[in-house]
Amino acid sequence: MSSKRNLSKGRRKIEIKRIEKVDARQVTFSKRKVGLFKNASELCTLCDAKTAVIVFSPAEKPYSFGHPSVDTVVDRYLSGGNYASQNNISGVHPYVGARIHDLNRQYSEALNELDAEKKR
């Protein structure tokens, strides 16, 4: 007894190369962007990871995902990773500490601008 199986294409590996058709490229970007952000969100949920993803569309529009926020993650990265100890102000939750840190920075900038105006 030979049974005939329908061989479908199913989920095959695709060759990674640039998609030439502009419309197809935009559709693929939109679908894959959603999947990328979903995977980043799952990583945050499952592992309590802090993530930031920034992608630019073929039309040069930026799209971002961040947990807790893109700014918080990027600031931590740029500060060399010692963000938690820097912002943990007397037991305050790190996200609140990050906001306090940002407000203190804005306050300092405003004071510097005020001093510059007074010197004129």
Sequence and secondary structure as in RCSB ss.txt:
>XXXX:A:sequence
MSSKRNLSKGRRKIEIKRIEKVDARQVTFSKRKVGLFKNASELCTLCDAKTAVIVFSPAEKPYSFGHPSVDTVVD
RYLSGGNYASQNNISGVHPYVGARIHDLNRQYSEALNELDAEKKR
>XXXX:A:secstr
          S         SHHHHHHHHHHHHHHHHHHHHHHHHHH   EEEEEE TT  EEEEEES HHHHHH
HHHTTT HHHHH  TT  HHHHHHHHHHHHHHHHHHHHHHHHHH 
